[in-house]
Amino acid sequence: MCINCGDDIVHPEDDRFRITRRQTLDMLAAGGLAAFGTMLGGFGQAARAADDDVVRIGYLPITDATALLVAHGMGYFKDEGLEAERPTLIRGWSPLVESFAAGKFNLVHLLKPIPVWMRYNNNFPVKIMAWAHTNGSGVVVGKEAGIESFKDLGGKQVAVPFWYSMHNIVLQYALRKSGIKPVIKSQGEPLAADECNLQVMAPPDMPPALAAKKIDAYIVAEPFNALGETKAGGRMLRFTGDIWKNHPCRVLCMNEEVTKKKPEWTQKVMNALVRAEIYASANKKEVAKLLSKDGAGYLPLPAEVIERAMTYYDDKAYGETNAITHPEWKLGRIDFQPWPYPSATRLIVEAMNDTVVAGDTTFLKKLDPDFVTKDLVDYAFVKQAMTKYPDWKSSPSVDPADPFTRTEVLAL
């Protein structure tokens, strides 16, 4: 990644910082976020360089970034009196985390477990400000791979977007329930019949890898499931929301130091994001066009692929393949609501101790789920924004009778 512009490339002038993606992943997995900060001269110094009132967004090209992109594309930041740069597309989670930690971005979406790892393993003051969406992910398998259930993933190669991800948690939950052991081994190393080998892969790389049969399956956010179905010879094995009902996936994050220093600015940002989620939830087809290369070009895919990723959740069609086994849950393929339910944070912290990841996980054993639920998430700004824009309660993932609490439901 270029540390000057943030692109997922290395320019010639950046030779002294040239590191491979594998080295970056290994460094991060081993708790090397602080080491990376040292390479950049320290997080504090880097963050001060971007200490102004311009909204600077980093995002991956996935529908989970919708709230950020709609807030920019629909002019909601401008309506709040904020200047916002056009969001910067980053290809993988590692470079996005690095750029956020270095102060290049003051607003990002991250996989829900990443802030847990950043705050408690690397002592970075990340704060979850709201959920970005619910559901919106799935497991895609090769049509010719002979995979009809999670049990069939024994002896197979499966890609996940990041070790600290809801995807890794849900996938391993399903594997264990099916009698399959998740492992992390070198490519080419023999696998037992009851072992499923996991590897980290950037979301845009997953459909091509599946098409080339370098992997047997992947779990990721949209629109890469829809792309795998339509362009990479894949089919949906299971929607993750059909395993964990209305689960969070990406969360909207800021640096806690910024929120404390600029509370009025922070509130305006949150107002724009909540408004964007309300609009996205009610206008998925229009939003798909806006995000696509046929619209504002935030995502490098045609509108038809993104529209499928946001709207196509046919109980009858997918029920025949068991991709949807809980039609009674009445889910959407992806939905948008901002409230960060404490019950979900608690579940994730507990589940991370049962999830196989690379690197040192000692810090997880020390975490109190109740403490993390209160400490990791800032509930005040989003709640105030939700009071200003109450239509968020219309989201199908919200119980209008008790909109701020819920019971987490997992069922394979």
C-alpha positions in Angstrom: 0.0 0.0 0.0 1.3 3.5 -0.8 1.6 5.3 2.5 1.4 8.7 0.7 -1.8 8.2 -1.2 -3.3 5.2 0.5 -3.8 3.2 -2.7 -3.4 -0.6 -2.5 -0.2 -0.3 -4.6 3.4 0.8 -3.9 4.8 3.7 -5.9 8.5 3.7 -6.8 9.2 6.5 -4.4 8.0 4.3 -1.5 10.7 1.6 -1.8 11.9 2.0 1.8 8.4 1.0 2.9 7.8 -1.8 0.4 6.3 -4.8 2.2 4.2 -7.6 0.8 0.6 -8.2 1.6 1.6 -11.5 3.4 4.1 -9.6 5.5 1.5 -7.0 6.4 -1.1 -9.6 7.3 1.4 -11.5 9.5 2.6 -8.3 11.2 -1.0 -7.3 12.0 -2.0 -10.8 13.1 0.9 -10.8 15.5 -0.1 -7.5 17.1 2.1 -5.5 14.8 -0.3 -2.5 14.4 1.8 -0.6 16.9 5.0 -1.6 15.0 3.4 -0.3 11.8 2.6 3.0 13.6 6.3 3.2 14.6 7.3 2.8 10.9 5.1 5.8 10.1 6.5 7.9 12.9 3.8 7.1 15.4 0.1 7.2 15.3 -0.2 10.5 17.3 2.0 12.4 14.8 0.2 11.0 11.8 -3.2 11.7 13.3 -2.3 15.4 13.9 -1.4 15.8 10.3 -5.1 15.2 9.4 -6.6 17.1 12.3 -9.1 19.3 10.5 -12.8 19.3 10.0 -12.8 17.6 6.6 -14.6 14.3 6.5 -12.1 11.8 5.1 -13.6 8.3 4.4 -11.8 5.1 3.6 -13.8 2.1 2.4 -13.7 -1.3 0.7 -15.7 -1.7 -2.5 -18.6 -3.6 -0.8 -22.2 -2.8 -0.1 -21.3 -2.6 3.6 -19.9 0.9 2.9 -23.3 2.1 1.7 -24.0 4.4 4.6 -20.7 6.2 4.0 -21.2 6.4 0.3 -24.8 7.5 0.4 -24.1 10.2 2.9 -21.5 11.6 0.5 -23.4 10.9 -2.7 -26.7 12.3 -1.5 -25.1 15.4 0.0 -26.0 14.6 3.6 -22.6 15.7 4.9 -23.0 19.0 3.0 -26.5 19.4 4.5 -24.9 19.3 8.0 -22.4 22.0 7.0 -19.5 19.6 6.6 -16.9 19.4 3.9 -16.3 15.9 2.8 -13.7 14.5 0.4 -14.8 11.9 -2.1 -14.4 8.6 -0.3 -11.2 6.6 -1.0 -11.5 3.0 -2.2 -9.1 0.6 -0.6 -8.8 -3.0 -1.7 -8.3 -4.9 1.5 -8.9 -4.7 5.3 -5.2 -4.6 6.2 -4.4 -1.4 4.2 -7.6 0.2 5.4 -6.8 -0.5 9.1 -3.2 0.8 8.5 -4.5 4.0 6.9 -7.1 4.6 9.6 -4.5 4.1 12.3 -2.1 6.4 10.6 -4.7 9.2 10.5 -5.3 9.3 6.8 -9.0 8.7 7.4 -11.2 10.0 10.2 -14.2 7.8 9.3 -14.2 4.2 8.2 -16.2 1.0 8.2 -14.5 -2.0 9.8 -15.4 -5.6 10.3 -17.1 -5.8 13.8 -14.3 -7.8 15.5 -11.4 -5.6 14.2 -12.0 -2.7 16.6 -11.9 -5.3 19.5 -8.5 -6.3 18.3 -7.3 -2.7 17.6 -8.4 -1.3 21.0 -7.5 -4.2 23.3 -4.5 -5.8 21.6 -2.9 -2.7 20.0 -4.1 0.0 22.4 -5.5 2.1 19.5 -8.4 4.4 20.6 -10.9 3.2 18.0 -14.5 3.6 18.9 -17.5 2.0 17.3 -20.0 4.8 16.5 -22.8 2.8 14.8 -23.6 -0.3 12.8 -23.2 0.1 9.1 -25.8 -2.6 8.2 -27.2 -6.0 9.0 -26.7 -9.3 7.1 -25.2 -8.7 3.7 -22.8 -11.6 3.5 -22.8 -15.2 2.5 -20.8 -18.4 1.7 -20.1 -19.0 -2.0 -18.9 -22.3 -3.3 -17.7 -23.6 -6.7 -20.6 -25.2 -8.6 -18.3 -28.2 -9.4 -16.7 -28.5 -6.0 -19.3 -31.0 -4.7 -20.2 -28.9 -1.7 -23.8 -29.2 -0.6 -23.4 -28.4 3.1 -20.8 -27.2 5.6 -19.9 -30.8 6.3 -18.6 -31.0 2.7 -16.0 -28.3 3.4 -13.8 -31.0 5.0 -10.6 -31.2 3.1 -11.3 -27.9 1.3 -9.7 -24.5 1.0 -11.9 -21.5 2.1 -11.1 -17.8 2.0 -12.1 -15.3 4.7 -11.6 -11.5 4.4 -9.8 -11.1 7.8 -9.1 -13.2 10.8 -10.9 -10.8 13.1 -14.2 -10.8 11.2 -17.8 -11.8 11.7 -17.3 -14.0 8.7 -14.6 -16.0 10.4 -16.8 -16.3 13.5 -19.9 -17.5 11.7 -18.0 -19.8 9.3 -16.2 -21.5 12.2 -19.5 -21.8 14.2 -21.1 -23.6 11.2 -18.0 -25.8 10.6 -17.9 -26.9 14.3 -21.6 -27.6 14.3 -21.0 -29.8 11.2 -18.2 -31.8 12.7 -15.4 -30.0 10.7 -12.3 -28.6 12.3 -11.1 -25.1 11.1 -7.4 -25.0 10.6 -4.7 -22.6 9.3 -2.1 -24.4 7.3 0.3 -23.6 4.5 -1.1 -24.1 1.0 -0.3 -27.6 -0.2 0.0 -29.0 3.3 -2.1 -32.2 3.6 -5.6 -31.8 5.2 -7.5 -34.5 7.1 -11.0 -35.3 5.8 -12.5 -33.4 8.7 -10.2 -30.3 8.4 -11.1 -27.1 6.5 -8.2 -24.8 5.7 -8.7 -21.1 6.0 -6.8 -18.3 4.4 -7.2 -14.5 4.4 -7.9 -13.0 1.0 -9.0 -9.5 0.0 -12.7 -9.5 -1.1 -12.1 -8.4 -4.7 -9.7 -11.3 -5.2 -12.1 -14.0 -4.1 -14.3 -14.4 -7.2 -11.3 -14.7 -9.5 -9.7 -17.2 -7.2 -12.9 -19.3 -7.1 -13.2 -19.2 -10.9 -9.6 -20.3 -11.2 -10.2 -23.1 -8.6 -7.5 -21.8 -6.3 -10.0 -22.0 -3.5 -13.1 -24.1 -3.1 -15.3 -21.5 -1.3 -15.2 -18.1 0.2 -17.2 -16.1 2.8 -17.5 -12.4 2.2 -19.8 -9.3 2.0 -21.8 -8.3 -1.0 -21.5 -7.6 -3.9 -18.8 -10.3 -4.2 -21.3 -13.0 -3.5 -23.6 -11.8 -6.3 -20.5 -11.5 -8.5 -19.4 -15.0 -7.6 -22.9 -16.3 -8.5 -23.1 -14.4 -11.9 -19.5 -14.3 -13.1 -17.3 -16.8 -11.3 -19.1 -20.1 -11.6 -20.2 -20.0 -7.9 -23.4 -20.6 -6.1 -24.6 -19.5 -2.7 -24.2 -22.2 0.0 -25.7 -20.1 2.8 -26.5 -16.6 3.7 -24.8 -15.6 7.0 -28.0 -13.8 8.1 -29.8 -17.1 7.8 -27.4 -18.4 10.5 -27.1 -15.4 12.8 -30.4 -13.5 12.5 -29.8 -9.8 11.5 -26.2 -10.0 12.5 -23.9 -6.9 12.3 -21.0 -7.1 9.9 -19.4 -3.8 9.4 -19.4 -1.0 11.9 -18.8 2.7 11.5 -15.7 3.8 13.4 -13.8 6.9 14.5 -10.8 7.7 16.6 -12.0 8.3 20.1 -9.7 11.2 20.6 -11.4 13.0 17.6 -14.9 12.4 19.1 -13.8 13.9 22.4 -12.0 16.9 20.8 -14.8 17.7 18.3 -18.2 16.6 19.7 -20.2 19.0 17.5 -18.4 17.8 14.4 -18.9 14.2 15.4 -22.6 14.7 15.9 -23.0 16.2 12.5 -21.2 13.2 10.9 -23.5 10.8 12.8 -26.6 12.7 11.7 -25.6 12.3 8.1 -24.8 8.6 8.5 -28.1 7.8 10.2 -30.0 9.7 7.5 -28.1 7.7 4.9 -29.0 4.4 6.4 -32.7 5.3 6.5 -32.6 6.3 2.9 -30.7 3.1 1.9 -33.1 0.8 3.7 -36.1 2.3 1.9 -34.5 2.8 -1.6 -32.2 -0.2 -2.3 -32.6 -0.2 -6.1 -31.9 3.5 -6.4 -28.9 3.1 -4.0 -27.5 0.2 -6.1 -27.5 2.5 -9.2 -25.9 5.3 -7.2 -23.1 3.1 -6.0 -22.4 1.4 -9.3 -20.1 2.3 -12.1 -23.3 3.2 -14.0 -24.0 5.8 -11.3 -21.5 7.7 -9.1 -18.9 5.0 -9.5 -18.1 4.3 -5.9 -18.1 0.5 -6.6 -16.4 -0.8 -9.8 -19.4 -3.0 -10.7 -22.5 -2.7 -12.9 -25.8 -1.7 -11.3 -27.3 -5.1 -12.1 -24.8 -6.9 -9.9 -25.1 -4.5 -7.0 -28.9 -4.5 -7.3 -28.9 -8.3 -7.0 -26.6 -8.0 -4.0 -29.0 -5.6 -2.3 -32.4 -7.0 -3.2 -32.4 -10.6 -4.4 -33.4 -12.8 -1.5 -35.9 -15.2 -3.1 -37.1 -17.7 -0.5 -38.3 -20.1 -3.2 -35.2 -20.1 -5.4 -32.6 -20.1 -2.6 -34.7 -22.5 -0.4 -34.3 -25.2 -3.0 -30.5 -25.1 -2.4 -30.8 -24.6 1.4 -29.1 -21.2 1.2 -32.1 -20.0 3.0 -33.4 -22.4 5.7 -35.1 -19.9 7.9 -37.6 -18.0 5.7 -39.7 -17.4 8.8 -37.1 -14.8 9.8 -38.2 -12.6 6.9 -34.8 -11.1 6.3 -33.5 -8.9 3.5 -30.3 -9.8 1.7 -28.9 -6.7 3.3 -30.6 -4.1 5.6 -29.5 -0.9 7.1 -30.0 0.2 10.7 -27.5 2.1 12.9 -28.2 1.0 16.5 -25.3 -1.0 17.9 -27.1 -3.6 20.0 -25.0 -4.4 23.1 -26.1 -8.1 22.9 -24.3 -8.5 19.6 -21.0 -7.0 20.9 -21.1 -9.3 23.9 -21.7 -12.3 21.7 -18.8 -11.4 19.4 -16.4 -11.0 22.3 -17.4 -14.4 23.7 -17.2 -16.1 20.3 -13.8 -14.8 19.4 -12.3 -17.0 22.1 -13.7 -20.0 20.2 -12.4 -18.8 16.8 -9.2 -19.9 15.2 -7.0 -17.0 14.1 -3.4 -16.4 13.3 -1.2 -14.6 15.7 -1.2 -14.2 19.5 -4.7 -14.2 21.0 -3.7 -13.9 24.6 -5.5 -10.6 24.9 -8.9 -12.2 24.2 -8.7 -14.3 27.4 -8.5 -11.2 29.5 -11.5 -9.4 28.0 -14.7 -9.0 30.0 -17.6 -9.0 27.5 -19.6 -6.7 29.7 -16.8 -4.2 29.9 -16.1 -4.3 26.2 -19.8 -3.8 25.4 -19.7 -0.5 27.4 -16.2 0.6 26.6 -15.8 -0.1 22.9 -19.0 1.5 21.6 -20.1 5.1 21.8 -23.9 5.0 22.1 -24.6 8.7 22.7 -23.9 10.3 19.3 -25.8 7.7 17.3 -28.8 7.8 19.6 -29.1 11.5 19.3 -29.0 11.2 15.5 -31.6 8.5 15.6 -33.8 10.8 17.7 -33.5 13.4 15.0 -34.3 10.9 12.3 -36.7 8.3 13.9 -37.6 6.5 10.6 -34.7 4.0 11.3 -37.3 2.1 13.3 -38.9 1.1 10.0 -36.0 -1.2 9.2 -37.2 -4.9 9.0 -34.4 -5.8 11.4 -35.8 -3.6 14.2 -38.5 -4.6 16.6 -40.6 -1.4 16.9 -42.0 -2.6 20.2 -38.4 -2.7 21.8 -36.1 -1.1 19.3 -33.0 -0.7 21.5 -32.7 -4.3 22.8 -32.9 -7.7 21.3 -32.0 -11.4 21.8 -29.3 -12.8 19.5 -30.4 -15.8 17.5 -28.0 -18.4 16.0 -29.2 -21.5 14.3 -27.5 -23.6 11.6 
